[in-house]
Amino acid sequence: MENIGNRLAVLIPALNEAEVVASVIDGVRRHRPDATVVVIDDASTDDTAAVAESCGAVVLPLPIRLGAWGATRTGFRYARQQGFDIVVTMDADGQHRPELIGDIVSPVTEGKTHVVIGSCIRRGSVGRRITWRFFRWLTGLDVADLTSGFRAYCPAAVEVIMSGDTALLDYQDIGVLFALRRAGLRIVEVPVEMCCRRNGISRVYSSWMRVMRYLAVTMVVSLANKGFKPLLSGLIPFARVGSKP
């Protein structure tokens, strides 16, 4: 692997995060003044887009709600069109610490790996730890923090993400890791600390019902990537396992 350039885009998908998005953007700009901050507003009903724009971020407003992964993919499309060398994804709710962006960016810019995951095992609740352990066993993915959205990607990884195989994922974490692994890209984890979210609730771990739905859908994605895709697509239509856009 070779060193890549330093043009950095930080993608922040946001849904009704007007209360906290300014502090997240300010943190990124303070610790990485070289970065272009891109907020993808997922059809928020509050002032998220206006607040983000007032803070100097590039704002990509979505006319309809696409969900976290659809919004994130919109950001990746923008980053690819603009020719950024490295893309970082982080949450708009204040969980991810901007001062640690350099820790996940450096291994990519130095050509040591294609993707870095900011891993924080200590944040795991009982439900989160159960799902992590189960899916490590099911998928064979050698990743401790499977659901961290604090990641850095090189251009080759961005191309994989923009392929049709990742277009319709309900949950981007494991599905994207499968796609990256199939493409032969290297993924490493870097330990980071995370904060408690300052706004909203987890869309996966806020209740046992949500955890069980996550387990069901992600199990389908996992089995589909082991060769059962046609059967599972017919039997469980609510679990979108990926197709051409």
N, C-alpha and C positions, 0 to 999 in steps of 0.2 A: 504493500500500500504506500501511496505517496502523500506528502503533505498537500492540503487543499488551502484555498484562500480563506480570508477572514471576514468576508461580508456576511453579517449575521442578521437573521430575522428571528424575532421572538413572537410566536403565534399564541394568542390568548383568546380561545373561544369563550363567549360570555352570554349568559342568559339572565337578565334581570339582576345585574351585579352593580348597579349604579352606586350603591353605598360603599363599595370597596375597590372598584376597578381603578379609581384614581391613585390610590396608594400602591396598588400593584404596578401600574405603569410607572409611577414616580420611582419606585424601587428599582425597576429595570433600568430606567434612564440614569439613575444615580450610580449604579454599579456597573452598567455596561452602556456608556454613552455612545459607543460605536454601533449599537444595535438599532435596527429598525423595528419598532414595536407595532405589531399588527393585531388589532382587536377585531374578531369576527363576531358581530352582533347577531345572535340567533333569534331574530324577530322579537326582541325584548319589548315588554309593555311599559317599561320605565325609561329613565333617561340614560341608560348605559351608553348608547352610541354618542350622545351629545357630550357626556362627561369624558369619554375616551378621546373624542376629537379635541376637546378643550385642553387635554393634557398632552397633545402633540402626537398621538398615535395615528397610524393609518387605520381607518375604520372601514371594514367591509360589511355593510348592512345587508342582511338576508331578508327578502320580502316575505318568505314563509319559513316556518321553523323546520330545520333539518335535523335537529338533535346534535349532541356533542360531536359525534364523528363526522357528520355531514358538514358542520361548521368548520371543524379542524381541516377537513379535506379542502374546503374552500380556501383556507389559509395556505395550505401546501400548494395549491394551484397558483395562487398569487406569487408565492415565493419562487416557484419554478419559472414563471413568466418573467419575473424580475431578475433572475439569474443569481440568487443568493447562494453562497458557498456552503452555508450551514444553517440548519433550521432547528430551533428549540421550541418545544411545546410546554406550556405551563398553564395552570388553572387560574381563573379570575377570582377565586374566592379567598386568596391569601394563604393557601396551604404551602405553596412552593416559595422558597426563599430566593429572591433575586441575587443575593450576594454569592450564591452557590452556582450560578450559571457557568462561571468559568471552570468549575470542577467537572461539569459534564461536557463542556465544549472542548477542552484541551485535548483529550484522547482522540477526538475526531479530527481536529485541525492538524494534529501532529501525525496523522496517518496511521494511528495504532488500531483503529477500529472503525466500523461504518456507523454504528449506533451505540449510544450510551444511555442507560436508564439510571436515573437518580433513585436509588433504592433506600427505602426507610422501613425496615422490618418492625421497628418498635411501635409504629402507628397502628399495627394490625389488631383489630378487634377479634373476638372469638369467631364471628362469621367470616371475617376476612382471612384469618389464619386457616380455617377449614377449607375455604375455596382455594387458597394458594396451594395448600398441601395436596388436595385432591387433583387439581389440574396439573401440578408438576408431575404427579404420578401418571395421569392420563395422557398428557401430551409429550412427555419426555423433554420438555423445554427446561434448560438449565438456567432458570431465572428465578431468583428468590422472591422479588417483589413484582408479581405479574401484572398488577393493576396500576402501577405508577404512571401518571401522565407527564411526568417531568423527564423529558427525553431530548436528546440531541441527535440529529440525522445529517448524514452527508448527502450530496446530490444523488448518488446511486440509490440510496435508501428512499429518497423522495420519489424517484422514478418508480420504484416498487410500490410505494404507497398510492401513487396516482394510476396504477394499473386497475383493470376491471375487477381483479380478484378481491380488492378491498373496498369496492364501491358501496356495497350494501350491508356492511357489517353493523349489527346493532350495538355490539360492544367491541371497541377497537383494540383493546389490549392484546388478548391472545391471538385473535385473527391476524393482526398486523405482524406479530412475532412469527407466526407460521409463514406468512408471505415472505418475510425477510429471510427466514431460514431456508425456504425453498430456493430463493435467489442466491444462496451461498454467501450471504453477508454476515459479517461478524458482529455479535452483540455482546457488550460487556456491561456490568453494573458498577456504579460508583456509590458508596454509602453517603447519604445526605441526611440532614435533619429536616423535618417538616413541622409546620405550625398547625394548630387547630384551625379549621375553616372559620372565617369570620362572617360568612353569610350562607344561608341556604342549608340543604341537607344532601347527603350522598344519594345519588340516583341508584346505587346498587346496595349499599349497606345500611340504609336507614331503617329497614325492617326485615324480619325473617322472610316475609313474602317476597320482597325484592331480591333477597339473596337467593331464594329458591328459583325465581325466574331466571336470574343470572346464571345459576348452575345449569338449568335446563337448556337455555339458549347456547351457552358457551360449550356445553357438552356436545351439542349438535355440530357446532363449528369444529370442535376437536375431532369428532368422529368423521366428519366430512373430509377433513384433511388427511384422514387415514384411509380414504378410498370408498367411503359410504355416502358420498354426496348425492348421487341420483336418488337413492332410496330415501334418504332423510329429507331431501327437498320435497318429495311427494308426500311423505307421511306427516311432516311437521311444517306446514306452510308459514307459520308465524315466525319461524327461526330463519332469518335470511342469511344463508351461508355464503353468499358472494356470487355475483354474476356480472356479465358485461353490462355497463351502464346504458 
